[in-house]
């Protein structure tokens, strides 16, 4: 799984809401490109650095796709208030972190996943 497509490959397989944390602008654009074509995808809550969001929204096509996802209530977008070192994609049952261009580490260990999901769920709720 490439860093750019980490979420787009996982979304169709998931029925539960997901958190997409700290993606780069290219990842946000790739996510919007793929997600807008999926009608019944679960809700994604995206939490990213404001500069990365701005860079992604600079493209009219990406901005319109993100607007469509928000309109469909398939995407909620908020900005990070504290830095996060890695990009993380997590649901209540699995957490995935890309480590190299085509590799990632994932875990479904309930204790780890609960901790990661809980931490970023709280950060998302507190973010603007």
C-alpha positions as CSV (number, residue, x, y, z in Angstrom):
1,X,0.0,0.0,0.0
2,X,1.5,3.3,-0.9
3,X,1.4,6.3,1.4
4,X,-0.7,8.2,-1.1
5,X,-3.3,5.5,-1.3
6,X,-3.4,4.1,2.2
7,X,-7.0,5.2,2.9
8,X,-8.4,4.6,-0.6
9,X,-7.5,0.9,-0.5
10,X,-9.0,0.4,3.0
11,X,-12.2,2.4,2.7
12,X,-14.3,-0.1,0.6
13,X,-13.4,-2.9,3.1
14,X,-14.7,-1.0,6.1
15,X,-18.2,-0.6,7.4
16,X,-17.2,1.5,10.4
17,X,-16.3,5.2,10.6
18,X,-12.6,5.9,10.3
19,X,-10.1,8.6,11.3
20,X,-7.5,9.7,8.8
21,X,-4.8,11.5,10.7
22,X,-2.0,13.8,9.4
23,X,-2.2,13.0,5.6
24,X,-0.1,15.1,3.3
25,X,-1.8,17.2,0.6
26,X,-1.1,14.6,-2.1
27,X,-2.7,12.0,0.2
28,X,-5.7,14.2,0.7
29,X,-6.1,14.7,-3.0
30,X,-5.8,11.0,-3.7
31,X,-8.3,10.2,-1.0
32,X,-10.8,12.7,-2.5
33,X,-10.3,11.4,-6.0
34,X,-11.1,7.8,-4.9
35,X,-13.7,8.5,-2.2
36,X,-16.0,10.6,-4.4
37,X,-16.6,7.6,-6.6
38,X,-17.7,5.4,-3.7
39,X,-21.4,6.0,-2.9
40,X,-21.8,4.0,0.3
41,X,-18.5,4.5,2.0
42,X,-18.3,4.9,5.8
43,X,-17.8,8.4,7.2
44,X,-14.2,9.5,7.3
45,X,-13.0,12.1,9.8
46,X,-9.9,13.7,8.5
47,X,-7.5,15.6,10.8
48,X,-4.6,17.3,9.1
49,X,-2.2,20.2,9.2
50,X,-3.9,23.4,8.0
51,X,-1.1,24.0,5.4
52,X,-1.6,20.5,4.0
53,X,-5.4,21.1,3.7
54,X,-4.8,24.4,2.0
55,X,-2.4,22.9,-0.4
56,X,-4.9,20.1,-1.3
57,X,-7.7,22.7,-1.7
58,X,-5.6,24.8,-4.0
59,X,-6.7,22.5,-6.8
60,X,-10.2,23.3,-7.9
61,X,-11.0,19.7,-8.8
62,X,-9.8,18.4,-5.4
63,X,-11.6,21.2,-3.6
64,X,-14.9,20.3,-5.4
65,X,-14.5,16.6,-4.6
66,X,-13.9,17.4,-1.0
67,X,-16.9,19.7,-1.0
68,X,-19.0,16.9,-2.5
69,X,-17.9,14.4,0.2
70,X,-18.7,17.0,3.0
71,X,-22.1,17.7,1.4
72,X,-22.8,13.9,1.3
73,X,-21.8,13.8,5.0
74,X,-19.1,11.2,4.2
75,X,-16.3,13.5,5.3
76,X,-15.6,15.7,8.2
77,X,-12.5,17.9,8.0
78,X,-10.6,19.5,10.9
79,X,-7.2,20.9,11.5
80,X,-4.5,19.6,13.8
81,X,-3.7,21.7,16.8
82,X,-0.7,19.6,17.9
83,X,1.9,18.0,15.5
84,X,1.6,14.3,14.7
85,X,4.7,12.5,13.5
86,X,3.1,9.9,11.2
87,X,0.1,9.5,8.9
88,X,-2.3,7.2,10.6
89,X,-5.5,5.5,9.3
90,X,-7.6,4.0,12.1
91,X,-11.0,2.5,12.8
92,X,-12.2,1.1,16.1
93,X,-10.9,-2.3,15.0
94,X,-7.6,-1.6,13.1
95,X,-4.8,1.0,12.9
96,X,-2.5,1.4,9.9
97,X,0.7,3.4,9.7
98,X,2.7,3.7,6.4
99,X,6.4,3.2,7.0
100,X,7.9,3.2,3.5
101,X,6.8,4.0,0.0
102,X,4.9,0.7,-0.5
103,X,4.7,-0.7,3.0
104,X,2.7,-0.2,6.1
105,X,2.3,-1.6,9.6
106,X,-1.2,-2.5,10.7
107,X,-2.6,-3.9,13.9
108,X,-5.9,-5.2,15.1
109,X,-4.7,-5.7,18.7
110,X,-7.7,-4.4,20.7
111,X,-5.6,-2.6,23.3
112,X,-3.4,-0.8,20.8
113,X,-6.2,0.1,18.5
114,X,-8.4,1.3,21.3
115,X,-5.6,3.5,22.5
116,X,-4.8,5.0,19.1
117,X,-8.4,5.4,18.1
118,X,-9.3,7.0,21.5
119,X,-6.4,9.4,21.4
120,X,-7.2,10.7,17.9
121,X,-11.0,10.6,18.4
122,X,-10.4,13.0,21.3
123,X,-8.1,15.2,19.2
124,X,-10.6,15.3,16.4
125,X,-13.5,16.3,18.7
126,X,-11.3,19.1,20.2
127,X,-10.1,20.4,16.8
128,X,-11.6,23.2,14.8
